[in-house]
Amino acid sequence: MPKKVYVKKENCIGCGVCTAIAPSVFALDADGLAENVLGDIPEDLMPSVEEAAASCPTQAIIIED
């Protein structure tokens, strides 16, 4: 079952770690903050999303079951 992932904009500092780790899921918006551009995340992309969340210096990436 696909999982929901979002970025807490108030925590994001736009460092780009998530976009480097999971470029098919995350991008920087016009304000330079990360956003999920894919929507629900399929299981095959979850390892990279989990790595991006773990690597985020401000814990801005939230994964919901």
KADAKA-V89421 format. One record per helix or strand. SS is the DSSP state (A for helix, B for strand). FROM is the first residue (numbers start at 0). LEN is the number of residues. If there is no record, write none. Layout:
BEGIN
{{SS FROM LEN} {SS FROM LEN}}
END
This chain:
BEGIN
{{B 2 5} {A 16 5} {B 25 3} {B 33 3} {B 40 1} {A 42 13} {B 60 4}}
END
